[in-house]
Amino acid sequence: MEWKARLFYYEKLSKSLEPPLNYSSIVELWKLMSKGVLLNGGKTWFSLNKKGEHCEMTSITECLDSHTFEIKSYDPSRFGVIAHFSKNEIFKAHVKTQFLSPGVTYTVNLVFELTTIVNLTDCHPISLKYKLQGETETLNPYLSYMREDGWYMAELYQFTSDERVVDLEILFDVFDDIYVDGIEFWPLEKSVMKHKDENQPISDSDANWKENLPADYEDIMKWSIDSVQWTTKKEAYSIIRNGFLIDDGQKWFSIDKNGKKCHMLSATDVCIDENIYTMPCPESRFGEAIGCHSGGFIIRSKIKSQLVSSQTTYASYLVYKLPKNQSGFEAPLFVNDEDWGTYIYLASPQTPVIRPKDEQNTYNPLDKQMKGFPLQRSDGWMEVQIWEFRTAATTTEMSHIRLALITRNINNLRGLIIQGIEIRPI
């Protein structure tokens, strides 16, 4: 849309409000639209994102085709009212947009609160099934994510708008007690994951190798289970950067490009459960790996102080492979220790894409920059962050990992192969 036409459109929208917007300049009008305004008698929330693309949210009270649901006043809602749905309640939402930007890919989101939630976290499971009117496939978003305004959001669909108007009928089957604020259409924001893959080939022209060679490199070389030979400090640096097996072959030690210490713990040494088994694995650094019979296992280990750098924030990554058929790995796993918990995905979650009627609907990866989302490594394995810790100024104390990975479906880890737990700086 041309700038002048866009400005005229926003001026027209501002005059339709009751009372009309008061502004003294184009810049002020843009700021007001970016902050958001209520349209259609308070039933539609319209705003602009940073790119100037239109965002639209319709009050759930405008979408319901029945008056049998509980509607109540609720101050945190943009609309001042919400719909309260009890457990095992079924409802249909009919939402029709008016203000979308043509040619923009949108996500369709359910905006809600859980009435019984105790601890507010960035993500939370949602027991919800849904499908488009006329479709046979029932879908499950699994997790919801907290927005900046404190509401939770579950991504339902994606589509590319051909025009301002989109007409959808969505059937919901709710298994949680929730307050629903509305259905939101938000332009898809591509996330760029900053992935530090330490498995890239080492450059011979590494200008900082002298500064990054550990002062105790001679002692580190003695940790190797194999005889290590070098003639220059640069050769020693290259050997440590590439890494080698230590501790009877149960750990792999290396340093990153900044000279920080890294290591991987063998899964056979740290994974505990009656439903896992040791298997030969030539692709593993340890020559073996852990396979899973069914769902859930425990990770327990001590991180030796000499294997980490001081005053450094570390992340722990589960390094694994999935079977070719990943159909049983859609649901997230719950990871927890004694007083902390989060959710991770072993397979990238998918969002259904609504296509024109003559095309078949497809799926796109759920595009979020989240710690619990899996990434492909350059060595052929996958990884997902499961834990985080920071070392003290003096690395004299050991850190302890005690994590339980739990899945709701006891069969959906069958075929999972785990190489180990990699500890490296963030």
C-alpha positions as CSV (number, residue, x, y, z in Angstrom):
1,M,0.0,0.0,0.0
2,E,1.4,3.4,-1.0
3,W,2.3,5.7,1.9
4,K,-0.3,8.3,1.0
5,A,-3.1,5.7,0.6
6,R,-2.0,4.1,3.9
7,L,-2.1,7.5,5.7
8,F,-5.6,8.1,4.3
9,Y,-6.7,4.7,5.5
10,Y,-5.4,5.3,9.0
11,E,-7.0,8.7,9.1
12,K,-10.3,7.2,8.1
13,L,-10.0,4.5,10.8
14,S,-9.2,7.2,13.4
15,K,-12.4,9.1,12.5
16,S,-14.5,6.0,12.9
17,L,-13.7,5.7,16.5
18,E,-16.0,7.0,19.2
19,P,-14.7,9.4,20.2
20,P,-12.4,10.0,17.2
21,L,-8.6,10.0,17.9
22,N,-7.0,13.3,18.7
23,Y,-3.5,13.7,17.1
24,S,-1.4,16.7,16.0
25,S,0.9,15.0,13.5
26,I,1.4,12.0,11.2
27,V,4.0,10.7,13.6
28,E,1.6,10.9,16.5
29,L,-1.1,9.1,14.5
30,W,1.4,6.3,13.7
31,K,2.3,5.9,17.3
32,L,-1.3,5.7,18.3
33,M,-2.0,3.0,15.7
34,S,1.2,1.1,16.8
35,K,0.0,1.1,20.4
36,G,-3.4,-0.1,19.3
37,V,-7.0,1.1,19.1
38,L,-10.4,-0.5,19.6
39,L,-12.7,-0.6,16.5
40,N,-16.1,-2.0,15.7
41,G,-17.7,-0.8,18.9
42,G,-14.9,-2.3,21.1
43,K,-15.0,-5.8,19.5
44,T,-11.8,-5.5,17.4
45,W,-8.3,-4.5,18.5
46,F,-6.2,-3.0,15.6
47,S,-2.5,-2.2,15.8
48,L,0.7,-2.0,13.7
49,N,3.8,-4.0,14.2
50,K,7.3,-2.5,13.7
51,K,7.2,-3.1,10.0
52,G,3.9,-1.3,9.7
53,E,1.9,-4.5,9.0
54,H,-1.6,-4.7,10.4
55,C,-2.4,-6.8,13.5
56,E,-5.9,-7.7,14.3
57,M,-7.6,-9.3,17.3
58,T,-11.3,-10.1,17.6
59,S,-13.0,-10.4,21.0
60,I,-14.1,-14.0,21.7
61,T,-17.6,-12.7,22.5
62,E,-17.9,-11.6,18.9
63,C,-16.9,-15.1,17.6
64,L,-19.3,-17.3,19.5
65,D,-22.4,-18.5,17.8
66,S,-24.1,-19.4,21.1
67,H,-25.1,-17.5,24.3
68,T,-24.8,-20.5,26.5
69,F,-21.2,-19.8,27.5
70,E,-20.3,-17.7,30.5
71,I,-19.3,-14.2,29.6
72,K,-17.9,-12.1,32.3
73,S,-16.3,-8.7,32.8
74,Y,-12.5,-8.8,33.1
75,D,-10.4,-5.7,33.5
76,P,-7.1,-7.2,32.1
77,S,-8.9,-7.9,28.8
78,R,-8.4,-5.4,26.0
79,F,-12.2,-5.7,25.4
80,G,-13.2,-5.6,29.1
81,V,-14.9,-9.0,28.8
82,I,-13.8,-12.6,28.4
83,A,-15.5,-16.0,27.9
84,H,-15.0,-18.6,30.6
85,F,-14.8,-22.2,29.3
86,S,-14.8,-25.1,31.8
87,K,-13.1,-28.4,31.4
88,N,-14.4,-30.7,28.6
89,E,-16.4,-27.8,27.0
90,I,-16.8,-27.6,23.2
91,F,-17.3,-24.4,21.4
92,K,-17.1,-23.0,17.8
93,A,-15.5,-19.6,17.1
94,H,-16.5,-17.8,13.9
95,V,-14.0,-15.1,13.2
96,K,-14.0,-12.7,10.3
97,T,-11.2,-10.2,9.8
98,Q,-11.5,-6.8,8.2
99,F,-8.1,-5.1,8.4
100,L,-5.3,-7.5,7.5
101,S,-2.4,-6.5,5.3
102,P,-2.5,-8.2,1.9
103,G,0.4,-10.5,1.0
104,V,1.5,-10.9,4.6
105,T,1.9,-14.3,6.3
106,Y,-0.1,-14.4,9.5
107,T,-0.3,-16.7,12.5
108,V,-3.8,-17.4,14.0
109,N,-3.6,-17.4,17.8
110,L,-5.9,-18.2,20.7
111,V,-5.3,-15.7,23.5
112,F,-6.2,-16.9,26.9
113,E,-5.4,-17.3,30.6
114,L,-5.5,-20.5,32.6
115,T,-7.7,-20.0,35.6
116,T,-5.9,-22.5,37.9
117,I,-2.2,-21.7,37.0
118,V,0.0,-21.4,40.0
119,N,3.5,-20.5,38.7
120,L,3.7,-18.2,35.7
121,T,6.3,-19.4,33.2
122,D,7.3,-18.5,29.7
123,C,5.6,-21.6,28.3
124,H,2.8,-23.8,29.7
125,P,1.0,-26.9,28.4
126,I,-2.5,-26.4,27.1
127,S,-4.9,-29.3,26.9
128,L,-6.8,-28.3,23.8
129,K,-7.9,-29.9,20.5
130,Y,-9.2,-27.9,17.5
131,K,-10.0,-28.2,13.8
132,L,-11.4,-26.0,11.0
133,Q,-15.0,-26.4,10.2
134,G,-15.3,-29.1,7.5
135,E,-11.9,-30.6,8.3
136,T,-11.5,-34.1,9.7
137,E,-8.0,-33.8,11.3
138,T,-8.0,-32.8,14.9
139,L,-4.9,-30.8,16.0
140,N,-3.2,-30.0,19.4
141,P,-0.9,-27.0,20.0
142,Y,0.6,-28.8,23.1
143,L,2.3,-25.6,24.5
144,S,1.3,-22.0,25.0
145,Y,3.6,-19.1,25.3
146,M,3.4,-16.0,27.5
147,R,3.1,-12.7,25.7
148,E,4.5,-9.4,26.9
149,D,1.1,-8.4,28.1
150,G,0.9,-11.4,30.5
151,W,-1.6,-13.4,28.4
152,Y,-0.9,-16.9,27.0
153,M,-1.0,-17.5,23.3
154,A,-1.4,-20.8,21.5
155,E,-0.5,-20.8,17.8
156,L,-3.2,-22.6,15.8
157,Y,-2.6,-21.9,12.1
158,Q,-0.6,-19.9,9.6
159,F,-1.8,-18.5,6.2
160,T,-0.9,-15.8,3.7
161,S,-3.5,-13.1,3.3
162,D,-4.7,-12.3,-0.2
163,E,-6.9,-9.5,1.0
164,R,-8.1,-7.8,4.2
165,V,-10.9,-10.2,4.9
166,V,-10.5,-13.8,6.1
167,D,-13.4,-15.9,7.3
168,L,-12.6,-18.9,9.6
169,E,-14.7,-21.2,11.7
170,I,-12.7,-23.2,14.3
171,L,-14.1,-25.9,16.5
172,F,-12.5,-26.2,20.0
173,D,-12.5,-29.0,22.5
174,V,-11.1,-27.6,25.8
175,F,-9.7,-29.8,28.6
176,D,-8.5,-27.0,30.8
177,D,-10.4,-24.3,32.7
178,I,-9.6,-21.1,30.7
179,Y,-10.5,-17.5,30.2
180,V,-10.4,-16.7,26.5
181,D,-9.8,-13.1,25.4
182,G,-10.0,-13.5,21.6
183,I,-8.6,-14.7,18.3
184,E,-5.5,-12.9,17.1
185,F,-4.0,-12.5,13.7
186,W,-0.4,-11.5,14.0
187,P,2.2,-11.2,11.2
188,L,4.7,-14.1,11.2
189,E,8.0,-12.9,12.6
190,K,11.0,-15.0,11.5
191,S,13.3,-15.9,14.3
192,V,17.0,-16.1,13.8
193,M,18.5,-18.7,16.2
194,K,22.0,-17.8,17.3
195,H,23.5,-21.3,17.3
196,K,27.0,-21.8,18.4
197,D,28.0,-25.0,16.7
198,E,31.4,-25.9,18.1
199,N,31.7,-28.8,15.6
200,Q,32.8,-26.6,12.7
201,P,36.3,-27.3,11.1
202,I,39.1,-25.4,12.8
203,S,40.8,-22.8,10.7
204,D,44.6,-22.9,10.4
205,S,44.5,-19.1,10.4
206,D,42.9,-18.7,13.8
207,A,44.5,-15.4,14.8
208,N,43.7,-15.7,18.5
209,W,45.0,-19.2,19.1
210,K,47.9,-18.0,21.4
211,E,45.5,-16.1,23.7
212,N,43.0,-19.0,23.7
213,L,45.4,-21.8,24.5
214,P,44.8,-22.7,28.2
215,A,47.7,-22.0,30.5
216,D,47.5,-25.6,31.8
217,Y,47.4,-27.1,28.3
218,E,50.2,-29.6,29.1
219,D,48.2,-31.0,32.1
220,I,45.1,-31.1,29.9
221,M,46.9,-33.2,27.3
222,K,47.6,-35.8,30.0
223,W,43.9,-36.3,30.4
224,S,43.6,-38.0,27.0
225,I,43.1,-41.8,27.2
226,D,45.3,-42.0,24.0
227,S,48.9,-40.9,23.7
228,V,48.9,-37.3,22.4
229,Q,51.9,-35.9,20.6
230,W,52.6,-32.3,19.6
231,T,55.7,-30.3,18.7
232,T,54.4,-26.7,18.8
233,K,51.9,-24.8,20.9
234,K,49.8,-24.3,17.8
235,E,49.5,-28.1,17.3
236,A,48.5,-28.4,21.0
237,Y,45.8,-25.8,20.5
238,S,44.5,-27.6,17.4
239,I,44.4,-30.9,19.3
240,I,42.5,-29.5,22.2
241,R,40.1,-27.6,19.9
242,N,39.3,-30.8,18.1
243,G,38.9,-32.6,21.4
244,F,39.7,-36.1,22.7
245,L,38.3,-38.7,25.1
246,I,39.1,-38.6,28.8
247,D,38.0,-40.4,32.0
248,D,38.1,-43.9,30.6
249,G,36.3,-42.8,27.4
250,Q,33.2,-41.6,29.3
251,K,33.8,-37.9,28.5
252,W,34.9,-35.8,25.4
253,F,36.9,-32.7,26.2
254,S,37.6,-29.7,24.0
255,I,37.7,-25.9,24.1
256,D,35.6,-23.4,22.0
257,K,37.0,-20.7,19.7
258,N,37.3,-18.4,22.7
259,G,39.4,-20.8,24.7
260,K,36.5,-21.8,27.1
261,K,36.4,-25.4,28.3
262,C,33.7,-27.7,26.9
263,H,33.0,-31.4,27.4
264,M,30.4,-34.0,26.6
265,L,29.2,-36.6,29.0
266,S,28.5,-40.1,27.6
267,A,24.9,-41.0,27.8
268,T,25.8,-44.5,29.0
269,D,27.4,-42.9,32.1
270,V,24.7,-40.3,33.0
271,C,21.3,-41.6,31.8
272,I,19.5,-43.8,34.3
273,D,16.2,-45.7,33.8
274,E,14.9,-49.3,33.4
275,N,13.5,-48.3,30.0
276,I,16.8,-47.5,28.4
277,Y,19.6,-49.7,27.1
278,T,23.2,-49.5,25.8
279,M,23.8,-50.0,22.1
280,P,26.8,-49.9,19.8
281,C,26.9,-46.7,17.8
282,P,29.9,-46.1,15.5
283,E,28.7,-42.5,14.9
284,S,29.0,-41.6,18.5
285,R,32.2,-40.2,19.9
286,F,32.1,-42.9,22.6
287,G,31.4,-45.8,20.2
288,E,28.1,-46.5,22.0
289,A,24.9,-44.7,22.8
290,I,21.6,-45.1,24.8
291,G,18.4,-46.3,23.1
292,C,14.9,-45.9,24.6
293,H,12.3,-48.6,25.0
294,S,9.6,-46.1,26.1
295,G,9.0,-42.7,27.7
296,G,11.1,-40.9,30.2
297,F,14.6,-41.2,31.8
298,I,16.8,-39.5,34.4
299,I,20.1,-37.7,33.8
300,R,22.4,-37.6,36.8
301,S,26.0,-36.5,36.9
302,K,28.7,-34.3,38.6
303,I,30.4,-31.7,36.5
304,K,34.1,-31.6,37.6
305,S,35.4,-28.1,38.3
306,Q,38.5,-28.6,36.1
307,L,36.3,-29.3,33.1
308,V,34.7,-25.9,33.0
309,S,36.0,-22.3,32.9
310,S,35.4,-19.9,35.8
311,Q,32.8,-17.1,35.7
312,T,31.1,-18.6,32.7
313,T,27.5,-19.3,31.9
314,Y,27.1,-22.8,30.5
315,A,24.2,-24.6,28.8
316,S,23.7,-28.4,28.8
317,Y,22.5,-29.9,25.5
318,L,20.9,-33.3,25.0
319,V,22.7,-34.7,21.8
320,Y,20.5,-37.3,20.1
321,K,19.1,-38.8,16.9
322,L,15.5,-39.5,16.0
323,P,14.1,-42.4,13.9
324,K,13.1,-41.7,10.3
325,N,9.5,-41.9,11.4
326,Q,9.1,-39.0,13.9
327,S,5.3,-39.2,14.2
328,G,5.5,-40.2,17.8
329,F,7.7,-37.2,18.9
330,E,5.3,-34.3,18.3
331,A,4.6,-33.7,22.0
332,P,7.0,-31.9,24.3
333,L,8.9,-33.4,27.2
334,F,8.9,-32.0,30.6
335,V,12.4,-31.4,32.1
336,N,12.7,-30.8,35.8
337,D,14.9,-31.0,38.8
338,E,14.0,-30.5,42.5
339,D,12.7,-26.9,42.1
340,W,12.7,-26.0,38.4
341,G,11.0,-27.2,35.3
342,T,10.7,-26.4,31.6
343,Y,9.5,-28.0,28.3
344,I,11.6,-29.1,25.3
345,Y,10.8,-30.6,21.9
346,L,12.9,-33.4,20.3
347,A,11.2,-32.8,16.9
348,S,10.5,-29.3,15.6
349,P,6.9,-28.5,16.4
350,Q,4.8,-27.9,13.3
351,T,2.0,-25.4,12.6
352,P,-0.7,-26.2,10.0
353,V,-0.8,-23.8,7.1
354,I,-4.2,-22.9,5.6
355,R,-4.0,-23.0,1.8
356,P,-6.5,-21.8,-0.8
357,K,-9.4,-24.3,-1.2
358,D,-7.9,-25.9,-4.3
359,E,-4.6,-26.6,-2.5
360,Q,-3.9,-29.1,0.3
361,N,-3.0,-27.8,3.7
362,T,0.6,-28.2,4.8
363,Y,2.7,-27.6,7.9
364,N,5.4,-25.1,8.8
365,P,7.9,-25.4,11.7
366,L,6.7,-23.3,14.7
367,D,8.9,-20.3,14.2
368,K,10.0,-19.3,17.7
369,Q,13.4,-18.5,19.2
370,M,13.1,-20.8,22.2
371,K,15.7,-22.6,24.3
372,G,13.7,-25.8,24.2
373,F,13.6,-26.1,20.4
374,P,15.8,-28.6,18.6
375,L,18.6,-27.7,16.3
376,Q,20.6,-29.7,13.7
377,R,24.3,-30.0,14.4
378,S,27.0,-30.1,11.7
379,D,28.1,-33.6,12.9
380,G,24.8,-35.2,11.9
381,W,23.3,-35.3,15.4
382,M,20.6,-33.0,16.8
383,E,20.7,-31.1,20.1
384,V,18.3,-29.3,22.4
385,Q,19.1,-27.2,25.5
386,I,17.9,-28.8,28.7
387,W,19.7,-26.9,31.5
388,E,21.8,-23.8,32.3
389,F,24.2,-22.9,35.1
390,R,27.0,-20.4,35.9
391,T,30.4,-21.2,37.3
392,A,31.9,-19.2,40.2
393,A,35.0,-17.1,40.2
394,T,37.0,-20.1,41.4
395,T,36.1,-23.5,40.0
396,T,36.7,-25.6,43.0
397,E,33.2,-26.9,43.6
398,M,31.4,-29.4,41.4
399,S,28.1,-28.7,39.8
400,H,25.4,-31.4,39.9
401,I,23.0,-32.3,37.2
402,R,19.8,-34.1,38.4
403,L,17.2,-33.9,35.7
404,A,14.1,-36.0,34.9
405,L,12.8,-36.0,31.3
406,I,9.2,-37.0,31.4
407,T,6.7,-37.6,28.6
408,R,2.9,-38.1,28.8
409,N,2.9,-40.9,26.3
410,I,5.0,-43.9,27.5
411,N,5.6,-45.0,23.9
412,N,6.7,-41.8,22.2
413,L,10.5,-42.1,22.9
414,R,10.8,-45.5,21.2
415,G,13.6,-45.2,18.6
416,L,15.4,-42.2,20.3
417,I,19.2,-42.6,20.4
418,I,21.1,-40.5,22.8
419,Q,24.9,-39.8,22.4
420,G,25.4,-37.7,25.5
421,I,25.0,-34.4,27.3
422,E,27.3,-31.6,26.0
423,I,28.3,-28.8,28.4
424,R,29.5,-25.6,26.6
425,P,29.4,-21.8,27.1
426,I,26.4,-19.9,25.9
